[in-house]
Amino acid sequence: MIDGFLALYIFMLAAFCGYEIIARVPVILHTPLMSGSNFIHGIVLVGAMIALGHAQTPFEVTVGFVGVLLGAGNAAGGYVVTERMLEMFKSSKPGAGKGERG
């Protein structure tokens, strides 16, 4: 029972720290931060695949499969959102950024 409380405590502490850190990030740094979080989501996905590989009961396999599915969707969606955010920073002028002066 203590292990469950310890895991809950660590989860709550991580959630609080994550919220406090993200809330203080300037707007201009959100795109690089998203790229870093996508990397972490990839690590979570690998962990979910390893856990699925060690599953023994049908329930564990189902939960592992759902975890891998959600993790893959989260990582892929993060990359799509980051790409869209980076598109916002591109210039709309045809010759911009090629050394031309206007």
C-alpha positions in Angstrom: 0.0 0.0 0.0 2.9 2.3 0.7 4.2 1.8 -2.8 0.9 3.1 -4.2 1.0 6.2 -2.0 4.7 6.9 -3.0 3.8 6.6 -6.7 0.8 8.9 -6.2 3.1 11.4 -4.3 5.7 11.3 -7.1 3.0 11.8 -9.7 1.5 14.8 -7.9 4.9 16.3 -7.3 5.8 15.9 -11.0 2.5 17.4 -12.1 2.9 20.4 -9.9 6.5 21.0 -10.9 5.7 20.6 -14.6 2.8 23.1 -14.3 5.0 25.6 -12.5 7.8 25.3 -15.0 5.6 25.5 -18.1 3.7 28.5 -16.7 6.9 30.5 -16.5 8.1 29.9 -20.0 8.1 32.9 -22.3 5.9 32.6 -25.3 8.8 32.7 -27.8 10.3 29.6 -26.2 7.2 27.4 -26.5 8.1 26.0 -29.9 11.6 24.7 -28.7 9.9 23.4 -25.6 7.3 21.5 -27.7 10.2 19.9 -29.6 11.8 18.8 -26.4 8.5 17.4 -25.0 8.1 15.4 -28.3 11.4 13.8 -27.6 10.2 12.8 -24.1 6.9 11.4 -25.6 9.1 9.2 -27.8 10.8 7.8 -24.8 7.5 7.2 -23.1 6.4 5.3 -26.2 9.4 3.1 -26.1 8.7 2.4 -22.4 5.1 1.5 -23.3 6.3 -0.9 -26.0 8.7 -2.6 -23.6 6.0 -2.9 -21.0 3.7 -4.4 -23.7 6.4 -6.9 -24.6 6.5 -8.1 -21.0 2.7 -8.4 -20.7 1.5 -11.8 -19.8 -2.3 -11.7 -19.2 -4.9 -10.5 -21.8 -5.7 -7.5 -19.6 -2.0 -6.4 -19.5 -1.8 -6.8 -23.3 -4.9 -4.7 -23.7 -3.7 -2.0 -21.4 -0.3 -2.1 -23.0 -1.7 -1.8 -26.5 -3.9 1.1 -25.5 -0.8 2.8 -23.9 1.2 2.3 -27.1 -1.6 3.6 -29.2 -2.1 6.7 -27.1 1.6 7.3 -26.8 2.1 7.1 -30.6 -0.8 9.4 -31.2 0.5 11.9 -28.6 4.0 11.9 -30.1 2.8 12.2 -33.7 0.3 14.9 -32.8 3.1 16.8 -31.0 5.2 16.8 -34.1 2.3 18.0 -36.2 1.5 20.9 -33.8 5.2 21.8 -33.7 5.4 21.9 -37.5 2.3 24.1 -37.7 3.9 26.5 -35.1 7.1 26.7 -37.1 5.1 27.5 -40.2 3.8 30.6 -38.4 7.3 32.0 -38.2 8.1 31.7 -41.9 7.9 34.8 -44.0 5.0 35.2 -46.4 7.1 37.3 -48.9 8.4 35.2 -51.9 12.0 36.6 -51.8 12.4 37.0 -48.1 15.4 35.4 -46.4 17.5 35.0 -49.5 19.7 38.0 -49.0 17.6 40.4 -51.1 17.1 44.0 -49.9 13.8 45.8 -50.4 
